[in-house]
Amino acid sequence: MVLPVILSNLEVESVMIRVMERAVRGGRVSRHRTDAADYEGYLAKLASNPRLQGFESAEGKMVLDGWLRNSIVRMGKQGLQRTGSLMKFLRPLTVATFRSGLPKLDWFFRKTDEVIYQSLLQAIDKNGNLNDQGEIKKELKRIFVESFGFGVDMRDNFAASIAPIYNEELAAQVDINEILQLRFLEGFDIGSDPETRHFIARDEAVPQATSAIGIDLLSLLLKFGAGGEKEKWSSSELVSAATALIAIRLFQLPLILAKACEDVILDDHPRDFHDFKSHASLEIYCDLTDDVNGLSRRLSQRCVLRDRAIHRQFFIDRVTLRTALEIAQLVPKYASLNSLNATQQLRELGVVIRDPDLEIPCHIKFIDVKRQILGIPENKDYENYFEELETREISWLEKLVEMQLAAQTDQALIQQNKWFWSTGGLVSGGKHGMESYALLRGNAFKPNWAYAPSNELLTTLLILIFVDTDLKQPPSSRLPLGEVLKRLRDRFGILISQPPENMNTAENRKAAAENLESFVRKLKQIGCYHGLTDDLNAQYVERPRVK
């Protein structure tokens, strides 16, 4: 009802593949015949490709194998013992990457591709003067093809095509890794009639929670991709920046939705969620000092603990609202609840959970569930639990919720935790333990994490704050340092020079002051800082990567 995605471990880089496919195919996706376990077979096809020379020998094939594994294919393990090798997905180097049909299973994306695609359509609709969904989808296809499709054959029927190919005429102008991937893709058999599934738009309870994803991606692609005549980035640069933006927005999504649910639970007249601007309120304090024992790092770690606690409460609130909605459908005066849109329904639940008329149906539901559970001989040990729960001085709705939480909480929080560290850029294995777009610093299985963004993520955010979200003006080239800090806070919820409001102590202000100095040093290292005074409005930051 509230959550449009599935909270669990997510390979953020792979999401870009499915978003590209939806963008260029009008929302459609296809299921391919790819055998993810047959990497050796696809490698052999590539080595024998007549357009490649010098890889036919055992030594040449070994070189090609190393090249693919390092730059083209993300490998993984298969089976319960995690012993067999398989291709998880191809890195999204061009718009043609989706031809591989990897990842094969829809659940791999946790519905994030649908959310992002819908957000992109809404961003284009808001930004332009297009008449209908058909024109909006055509414009989104154009943007993605021009941004990520250089070197790919864009035939007239490409919107329906499931087999984009290499454009031989542009060989000298295409990145060598992109060429290799396009040659590798030639070995993937797509089949004559793959199963195709169409996109179905979803009604969102809190539209503002997902709208930023589309706005950010559209800002990036229109200024530095399809519309960037003067500053057009390469496909690999755009993919890297887009992945970083997707990662941080997906990381923030449950935190924003948690605030919306909290509004409903605590206030029977919650705000209008169509105007729910809460990114600034996230107050994600990011440590840039690199001092693992410093004050700034400890403050950042406390912010992580705060947000993990928000995740836990979010699960409780979702169960409460879902239970209230289920019970309300048994009460005649709420017969129209299902006819409301998702936003109206969520707001109405603020009234429902306080309605004493829910007590009787909640009590009946409680007795029914109790009877079912205790009717199984193995569950007789739960009798004491139910007796204790029934005597507690809380409402029957709360008792019903408590019963469900007892059965679901542990596993649900495990999955939510996986979402937290994976969208935060940590990985479960490997030497480095962090992705290039990481917001978190630490080990995925040792949750003493801190908000300490990677250079790639920080640079991407810095670039985006120079682009106005209405896209009416060209990107700024220079901003006062004070304005940079303000935009990072207002647009992305990132704090650098100040502690969160409820952590505003003398020690934490000192930590933030040291952090600001570290931020300035980073700006100097990448050559985009100018200033000789302590006045933040007399110190200037130039947009990184100006070409």
C-alpha positions as CSV (number, residue, x, y, z in Angstrom):
1,M,0.0,0.0,0.0
2,V,2.7,2.5,1.0
3,L,5.9,0.9,-0.2
4,P,6.3,0.6,-4.0
5,V,9.4,-1.6,-3.9
6,I,10.5,-4.8,-2.1
7,L,13.0,-4.1,0.6
8,S,15.8,-6.6,0.3
9,N,19.3,-6.9,-1.1
10,L,19.6,-4.9,-4.4
11,E,22.3,-4.8,-7.1
12,V,21.9,-1.2,-7.9
13,E,24.1,-1.3,-11.0
14,S,21.8,-3.9,-12.6
15,V,18.7,-1.7,-12.2
16,M,20.1,0.6,-14.8
17,I,19.9,-2.2,-17.4
18,R,16.1,-2.7,-16.9
19,V,15.5,1.1,-16.8
20,M,17.3,1.4,-20.1
21,E,15.1,-1.4,-21.6
22,R,11.9,0.1,-20.4
23,A,12.9,3.6,-21.6
24,V,13.7,2.5,-25.2
25,R,10.9,0.0,-25.5
26,G,8.0,2.1,-24.2
27,G,7.9,0.4,-20.8
28,R,8.1,-3.2,-22.1
29,V,10.5,-5.9,-21.0
30,S,11.2,-9.4,-22.4
31,R,12.3,-12.7,-21.0
32,H,15.2,-14.1,-22.9
33,R,16.7,-17.6,-23.4
34,T,20.0,-16.7,-21.9
35,D,21.7,-19.4,-19.9
36,A,23.4,-17.5,-17.1
37,A,25.5,-20.5,-16.1
38,D,27.0,-21.0,-19.6
39,Y,29.6,-18.2,-19.4
40,E,32.2,-20.5,-21.0
41,G,29.9,-21.0,-24.0
42,Y,29.4,-17.3,-24.5
43,L,33.1,-16.7,-24.0
44,A,33.9,-19.3,-26.7
45,K,31.5,-17.6,-29.1
46,L,33.2,-14.2,-28.5
47,A,36.7,-15.7,-29.0
48,S,35.6,-17.2,-32.3
49,N,34.0,-14.0,-33.5
50,P,35.5,-13.2,-37.0
51,R,35.7,-9.5,-36.1
52,L,38.0,-10.2,-33.2
53,Q,41.6,-11.2,-33.9
54,G,44.3,-12.8,-31.7
55,F,42.0,-14.5,-29.1
56,E,41.6,-17.9,-30.7
57,S,44.5,-19.5,-28.7
58,A,44.4,-20.6,-25.1
59,E,46.4,-17.6,-24.1
60,G,44.2,-15.2,-26.1
61,K,41.1,-16.7,-24.6
62,M,42.5,-16.3,-21.1
63,V,43.2,-12.6,-21.8
64,L,39.6,-12.2,-23.1
65,D,38.2,-14.0,-20.0
66,G,40.1,-11.6,-17.7
67,W,38.9,-8.6,-19.7
68,L,35.3,-9.7,-19.6
69,R,35.3,-10.4,-15.9
70,N,37.0,-7.1,-15.0
71,S,35.1,-4.8,-17.2
72,I,32.1,-6.3,-18.9
73,V,30.4,-9.1,-16.8
74,R,29.5,-9.2,-13.1
75,M,29.9,-12.8,-12.0
76,G,28.3,-14.6,-9.1
77,K,27.7,-18.0,-7.5
78,Q,24.8,-20.4,-7.9
79,G,23.2,-23.2,-6.0
80,L,22.6,-23.7,-2.3
81,Q,26.3,-24.3,-1.7
82,R,27.2,-21.2,-3.7
83,T,29.9,-23.2,-5.6
84,G,28.9,-22.9,-9.3
85,S,29.7,-19.8,-11.3
86,L,27.2,-17.8,-13.3
87,M,26.7,-14.4,-15.0
88,K,24.6,-12.1,-12.8
89,F,24.5,-9.3,-15.3
90,L,26.4,-7.4,-17.9
91,R,27.6,-3.9,-16.7
92,P,25.3,-1.3,-18.3
93,L,27.8,0.3,-20.6
94,T,25.4,1.1,-23.4
95,V,21.7,1.1,-24.1
96,A,22.2,-2.3,-25.8
97,T,23.1,-4.1,-22.6
98,F,19.6,-5.4,-22.0
99,R,20.0,-7.7,-25.1
100,S,21.7,-10.1,-22.7
101,G,18.5,-10.8,-20.9
102,L,20.3,-10.6,-17.6
103,P,19.5,-10.6,-14.7
104,K,16.9,-13.2,-15.7
105,L,14.5,-13.0,-12.8
106,D,12.2,-10.0,-12.2
107,W,12.6,-10.2,-8.4
108,F,16.2,-9.2,-8.8
109,F,15.1,-5.6,-9.4
110,R,12.7,-5.5,-6.4
111,K,10.3,-3.4,-8.5
112,T,12.7,-0.5,-8.5
113,D,12.8,-0.4,-12.3
114,E,9.1,0.2,-12.4
115,V,9.3,3.0,-9.9
116,I,12.2,4.7,-11.7
117,Y,10.5,4.4,-15.1
118,Q,7.3,5.9,-13.8
119,S,9.1,8.7,-12.1
120,L,11.0,9.5,-15.4
121,L,7.7,9.7,-17.3
122,Q,6.2,12.0,-14.7
123,A,9.4,14.2,-14.8
124,I,9.1,14.6,-18.6
125,D,5.4,15.3,-18.3
126,K,6.0,18.0,-15.8
127,N,8.9,19.5,-17.7
128,G,7.5,19.6,-21.2
129,N,4.4,20.4,-23.2
130,L,3.7,17.0,-24.6
131,N,0.1,15.9,-25.2
132,D,-0.2,12.3,-24.2
133,Q,1.7,9.3,-22.8
134,G,2.7,8.1,-26.3
135,E,4.6,11.4,-26.9
136,I,6.1,11.3,-23.4
137,K,7.4,7.7,-23.9
138,K,8.8,8.7,-27.3
139,E,10.7,11.6,-25.8
140,L,12.1,9.4,-23.0
141,K,13.3,6.9,-25.6
142,R,15.0,9.7,-27.5
143,I,16.8,10.9,-24.4
144,F,18.1,7.5,-23.5
145,V,19.1,6.6,-27.1
146,E,21.0,9.8,-27.5
147,S,22.6,9.5,-24.1
148,F,23.5,5.8,-24.0
149,G,23.1,4.7,-27.6
150,F,26.2,6.0,-29.3
151,G,27.7,3.1,-31.3
152,V,24.5,1.1,-31.3
153,D,22.4,0.6,-34.4
154,M,19.2,2.5,-33.8
155,R,16.8,1.1,-36.5
156,D,13.5,2.7,-37.1
157,N,11.7,-0.1,-35.2
158,F,14.1,0.0,-32.3
159,A,11.2,0.7,-29.8
160,A,10.0,-2.8,-30.5
161,S,13.5,-4.3,-31.0
162,I,14.9,-6.7,-28.5
163,A,18.3,-7.1,-30.3
164,P,20.2,-3.8,-30.7
165,I,23.5,-4.3,-32.5
166,Y,26.8,-2.6,-33.0
167,N,27.0,0.2,-35.6
168,E,30.0,-0.7,-37.6
169,E,30.4,2.8,-39.0
170,L,31.3,4.3,-35.6
171,A,34.0,1.8,-34.7
172,A,36.8,4.5,-34.3
173,Q,34.7,6.6,-32.0
174,V,33.4,4.0,-29.5
175,D,35.0,3.1,-26.2
176,I,36.9,-0.2,-26.4
177,N,35.0,-1.7,-23.5
178,E,31.7,-0.8,-25.1
179,I,32.8,-2.4,-28.4
180,L,33.8,-5.6,-26.6
181,Q,30.4,-5.8,-24.9
182,L,28.6,-5.2,-28.1
183,R,30.6,-8.0,-29.7
184,F,29.9,-10.2,-26.7
185,L,26.1,-9.5,-27.0
186,E,26.1,-10.8,-30.6
187,G,26.5,-14.3,-29.1
188,F,23.2,-14.1,-27.0
189,D,20.3,-15.9,-28.6
190,I,17.2,-13.9,-27.9
191,G,14.8,-16.4,-29.5
192,S,12.1,-15.7,-32.1
193,D,9.3,-14.8,-29.8
194,P,10.4,-14.0,-26.2
195,E,7.8,-13.3,-23.6
196,T,7.1,-9.6,-23.4
197,R,5.5,-7.8,-20.4
198,H,4.1,-4.3,-20.5
199,F,4.4,-1.6,-17.9
200,I,1.5,-0.9,-15.7
201,A,1.5,2.5,-13.9
202,R,1.0,2.3,-10.2
203,D,-0.9,4.7,-7.9
204,E,1.5,6.0,-5.3
205,A,0.6,7.0,-1.8
206,V,3.4,9.5,-1.4
207,P,4.3,10.8,-4.9
208,Q,7.0,13.1,-3.6
209,A,9.0,10.2,-2.2
210,T,9.8,8.9,-5.7
211,S,9.6,12.0,-7.9
212,A,13.2,13.1,-7.1
213,I,14.6,10.0,-8.9
214,G,13.1,11.0,-12.2
215,I,13.9,14.7,-11.8
216,D,17.6,13.9,-11.0
217,L,18.0,11.5,-13.9
218,L,16.3,13.8,-16.3
219,S,18.4,16.7,-15.2
220,L,21.6,14.6,-15.7
221,L,20.7,13.3,-19.1
222,L,19.3,16.5,-20.6
223,K,22.2,18.6,-19.5
224,F,25.1,16.2,-20.1
225,G,23.6,13.5,-22.3
226,A,20.9,13.9,-25.0
227,G,20.8,17.7,-24.6
228,G,24.5,18.3,-23.8
229,E,25.8,19.6,-27.1
230,K,28.6,21.6,-25.4
231,E,29.3,19.3,-22.5
232,K,28.2,15.8,-23.7
233,W,29.5,13.1,-21.4
234,S,30.4,9.6,-22.5
235,S,28.0,6.7,-22.0
236,S,30.2,5.3,-19.2
237,E,30.3,8.7,-17.4
238,L,26.5,9.0,-17.6
239,V,26.0,5.4,-16.4
240,S,28.3,6.0,-13.4
241,A,26.5,9.2,-12.4
242,A,23.0,7.8,-13.0
243,T,23.8,4.7,-10.9
244,A,25.0,6.9,-8.0
245,L,21.8,9.0,-8.2
246,I,19.6,5.9,-8.3
247,A,21.4,4.4,-5.3
248,I,21.1,7.4,-3.0
249,R,17.4,8.0,-3.9
250,L,16.5,4.4,-3.4
251,F,18.4,4.5,-0.1
252,Q,16.4,7.5,1.0
253,L,13.0,6.1,-0.2
254,P,12.0,4.1,2.9
255,L,13.2,6.9,5.2
256,I,10.9,9.4,3.5
257,L,8.0,7.0,3.4
258,A,8.6,6.3,7.1
259,K,8.0,9.9,7.9
260,A,4.8,9.8,5.9
261,C,3.6,6.8,7.9
262,E,4.6,8.4,11.1
263,D,2.5,11.4,10.2
264,V,-0.5,9.2,9.7
265,I,0.0,7.2,12.9
266,L,0.6,10.3,15.1
267,D,-1.8,12.8,13.5
268,D,-5.4,12.0,12.4
269,H,-5.1,15.0,10.0
270,P,-1.7,14.4,8.2
271,R,-0.3,16.7,5.6
272,D,-1.1,16.5,1.9
273,F,1.4,13.9,0.6
274,H,1.3,15.5,-2.9
275,D,3.3,18.3,-1.3
276,F,5.4,16.2,1.0
277,K,8.9,17.7,0.7
278,S,11.0,15.8,3.2
279,H,14.5,15.3,1.7
280,A,15.9,18.2,3.7
281,S,14.5,16.7,6.9
282,L,16.5,13.5,6.4
283,E,19.6,15.2,7.8
284,I,22.1,12.7,6.6
285,Y,25.3,13.9,8.2
286,C,28.3,12.8,6.1
287,D,31.8,12.5,7.5
288,L,34.5,13.6,5.0
289,T,37.4,13.7,7.5
290,D,38.6,10.1,7.0
291,D,39.4,9.9,10.7
292,V,37.7,6.7,11.8
293,N,38.1,7.6,15.5
294,G,37.2,11.3,15.1
295,L,34.3,13.3,16.4
296,S,32.9,13.7,12.9
297,R,32.9,9.9,12.2
298,R,31.1,9.2,15.5
299,L,28.4,11.7,14.7
300,S,27.9,10.1,11.3
301,Q,27.7,6.7,12.9
302,R,25.0,8.0,15.3
303,C,23.0,9.2,12.3
304,V,23.2,5.7,10.8
305,L,21.9,4.2,14.0
306,R,19.1,6.8,14.0
307,D,18.1,5.8,10.5
308,R,18.2,2.1,11.1
309,A,15.8,2.7,14.1
310,I,13.6,4.6,11.6
311,H,13.6,1.5,9.4
312,R,12.5,-0.7,12.3
313,Q,9.6,1.7,13.2
314,F,8.7,1.9,9.6
315,F,8.0,-1.8,9.5
316,I,5.8,-1.6,12.6
317,D,3.9,1.3,11.1
318,R,3.4,-0.5,7.8
319,V,2.0,-3.5,9.6
320,T,-0.3,-1.3,11.6
321,L,-1.7,0.5,8.6
322,R,-2.0,-2.7,6.5
323,T,-3.9,-4.3,9.4
324,A,-6.2,-1.3,9.8
325,L,-7.0,-1.3,6.1
326,E,-7.9,-5.0,6.1
327,I,-10.2,-4.6,9.2
328,A,-11.7,-1.4,7.9
329,Q,-13.1,-3.2,4.9
330,L,-15.3,-5.2,7.3
331,V,-16.9,-2.0,8.6
332,P,-19.8,-0.7,6.5
333,K,-19.0,3.0,6.9
334,Y,-15.5,2.4,5.3
335,A,-17.0,0.6,2.2
336,S,-15.7,3.4,0.0
337,L,-12.1,3.1,1.2
338,N,-10.9,1.0,-1.7
339,S,-12.3,3.5,-4.2
340,L,-10.0,6.2,-3.0
341,N,-6.6,6.8,-4.6
342,A,-3.5,5.7,-2.7
343,T,-2.8,9.1,-1.2
344,Q,-6.4,9.6,0.0
345,Q,-6.5,6.1,1.4
346,L,-3.3,6.6,3.4
347,R,-4.6,9.9,4.9
348,E,-8.0,8.3,5.7
349,L,-6.2,5.5,7.7
350,G,-5.2,8.3,10.1
351,V,-8.9,8.4,11.1
352,V,-9.5,4.6,10.8
353,I,-6.8,3.6,13.3
354,R,-8.4,5.8,16.0
355,D,-12.0,4.6,15.3
356,P,-13.5,2.6,18.3
357,D,-15.8,0.9,15.8
358,L,-12.8,-1.2,14.7
359,E,-12.5,-2.8,18.1
360,I,-15.2,-5.5,17.6
361,P,-14.0,-6.7,14.2
362,C,-10.4,-6.6,15.4
363,H,-11.3,-8.7,18.4
364,I,-13.1,-11.2,16.1
365,K,-10.1,-11.3,13.8
366,F,-7.8,-11.9,16.8
367,I,-9.9,-14.8,18.0
368,D,-10.0,-16.3,14.6
369,V,-6.2,-16.1,14.0
370,K,-5.6,-17.5,17.5
371,R,-7.9,-20.4,16.9
372,Q,-6.1,-21.2,13.6
373,I,-2.6,-21.1,15.2
374,L,-3.5,-23.1,18.3
375,G,-5.4,-25.6,16.1
376,I,-2.0,-26.9,15.0
377,P,-0.7,-29.4,17.7
378,E,2.9,-28.1,17.3
379,N,1.7,-24.6,18.4
380,K,0.3,-25.4,21.8
381,D,3.2,-23.7,23.4
382,Y,1.8,-20.4,22.2
383,E,-1.2,-20.5,24.6
384,N,0.6,-18.6,27.3
385,Y,1.7,-16.0,24.7
386,F,-1.9,-15.4,23.7
387,E,-3.2,-15.3,27.3
388,E,-0.6,-12.6,28.1
389,L,-1.3,-10.6,25.0
390,E,-5.1,-10.6,25.6
391,T,-4.7,-9.2,29.2
392,R,-2.5,-6.2,28.0
393,E,-4.3,-2.8,28.3
394,I,-4.0,-1.9,24.6
395,S,-6.6,-1.8,21.8
396,W,-7.6,-5.0,19.9
397,L,-6.0,-3.4,16.8
398,E,-2.8,-3.1,18.7
399,K,-3.0,-6.7,19.9
400,L,-3.7,-7.9,16.3
401,V,-0.6,-5.9,15.1
402,E,1.5,-7.2,18.0
403,M,0.6,-10.8,17.0
404,Q,1.6,-10.2,13.4
405,L,4.9,-8.5,14.4
406,A,5.8,-11.5,16.5
407,A,5.6,-13.7,13.5
408,Q,7.2,-11.4,10.9
409,T,9.6,-8.9,12.5
410,D,12.8,-10.8,12.6
411,Q,12.8,-11.8,8.9
412,A,11.5,-8.5,7.7
413,L,14.2,-6.6,9.5
414,I,16.8,-8.8,8.1
415,Q,15.6,-8.0,4.6
416,Q,15.3,-4.3,5.3
417,N,18.8,-4.3,6.6
418,K,20.0,-5.8,3.3
419,W,18.3,-2.9,1.5
420,F,19.9,-0.4,3.8
421,W,23.5,-1.6,3.2
422,S,23.1,-2.6,-0.5
423,T,21.6,0.7,-1.6
424,G,24.0,2.4,0.7
425,G,26.8,0.9,-1.5
426,L,28.2,-1.9,0.6
427,V,28.7,-5.3,-0.8
428,S,28.5,-8.7,0.8
429,G,31.8,-10.0,-0.6
430,G,34.9,-9.0,-2.5
431,K,38.1,-7.2,-1.5
432,H,36.8,-3.6,-1.3
433,G,33.4,-4.1,0.3
434,M,32.1,-0.9,-1.2
435,E,30.7,0.2,-4.6
436,S,31.9,3.3,-6.4
437,Y,28.6,5.0,-5.5
438,A,28.7,4.2,-1.8
439,L,27.1,6.5,0.7
440,L,28.0,4.2,3.6
441,R,31.5,3.2,4.8
442,G,32.0,-0.1,6.6
443,N,31.6,-3.8,6.3
444,A,28.2,-5.2,5.3
445,F,28.2,-7.8,8.0
446,K,29.7,-5.6,10.8
447,P,27.1,-2.8,11.0
448,N,29.3,-0.1,12.6
449,W,28.5,1.9,9.6
450,A,29.0,5.6,8.9
451,Y,27.8,8.0,6.3
452,A,30.9,8.8,4.3
453,P,30.2,9.1,0.6
454,S,32.6,7.9,-2.0
455,N,34.3,10.5,-4.2
456,E,32.2,9.3,-7.2
457,L,28.9,9.9,-5.3
458,L,30.0,13.2,-3.8
459,T,31.1,14.5,-7.2
460,T,27.9,13.5,-8.8
461,L,25.8,15.3,-6.1
462,L,28.0,18.4,-6.5
463,I,27.4,18.4,-10.2
464,L,23.6,18.0,-9.9
465,I,23.2,20.9,-7.5
466,F,24.5,23.2,-10.2
467,V,21.5,22.1,-12.4
468,D,18.1,23.7,-11.6
469,T,15.4,21.1,-11.2
470,D,13.0,23.0,-13.5
471,L,15.6,22.6,-16.3
472,K,14.8,26.0,-17.6
473,Q,18.3,27.4,-17.2
474,P,21.7,26.1,-18.3
475,P,23.8,24.6,-15.5
476,S,25.5,27.1,-13.2
477,S,29.3,27.1,-13.4
478,R,30.0,28.7,-10.1
479,L,28.2,29.0,-6.7
480,P,29.1,30.4,-3.3
481,L,30.2,27.7,-0.8
482,G,27.3,28.6,1.5
483,E,24.8,28.0,-1.4
484,V,26.5,24.6,-2.2
485,L,26.0,23.5,1.4
486,K,22.4,24.7,1.4
487,R,21.6,22.9,-1.9
488,L,23.2,19.6,-0.7
489,R,20.9,19.9,2.4
490,D,17.7,20.9,0.7
491,R,17.9,18.7,-2.4
492,F,19.6,15.6,-1.1
493,G,19.3,15.8,2.7
494,I,23.1,15.9,3.1
495,L,24.6,17.8,6.0
496,I,28.3,18.6,6.0
497,S,28.9,21.8,8.0
498,Q,26.2,21.4,10.7
499,P,24.9,18.5,12.9
500,P,21.3,17.3,12.7
501,E,19.0,19.5,14.7
502,N,18.4,17.0,17.5
503,M,22.2,16.4,17.8
504,N,23.2,20.0,18.0
505,T,25.7,19.9,20.9
506,A,28.9,21.8,21.3
507,E,30.9,18.7,20.6
508,N,29.0,17.9,17.4
509,R,29.3,21.5,16.2
510,K,33.0,21.2,16.6
511,A,32.9,17.9,14.6
512,A,30.9,19.7,11.8
513,A,33.4,22.5,11.7
514,E,36.3,20.1,11.2
515,N,34.2,18.3,8.6
516,L,33.7,21.5,6.6
517,E,37.5,22.0,6.6
518,S,37.9,18.5,5.1
519,F,35.2,19.2,2.6
520,V,37.1,22.3,1.4
521,R,40.3,20.3,1.1
522,K,38.5,17.8,-1.1
523,L,37.2,20.6,-3.3
524,K,40.7,21.9,-3.6
525,Q,42.0,18.5,-4.6
526,I,39.5,18.3,-7.5
527,G,40.3,21.9,-8.5
528,C,36.9,23.5,-8.0
529,Y,37.4,25.7,-4.9
530,H,38.3,29.4,-4.8
531,G,38.4,31.5,-1.7
532,L,40.6,33.4,0.7
533,T,38.3,34.3,3.5
534,D,36.2,32.5,6.1
535,D,32.9,34.0,4.8
536,L,31.1,31.1,3.1
537,N,29.5,33.5,0.6
538,A,32.9,34.8,-0.4
539,Q,34.2,31.3,-1.1
540,Y,33.2,29.8,-4.4
541,V,32.9,26.3,-5.8
542,E,33.1,25.6,-9.5
543,R,31.1,22.8,-11.0
544,P,33.3,19.7,-11.3
545,R,34.0,18.1,-14.7
546,V,33.3,21.2,-16.8
547,K,34.4,20.4,-20.3
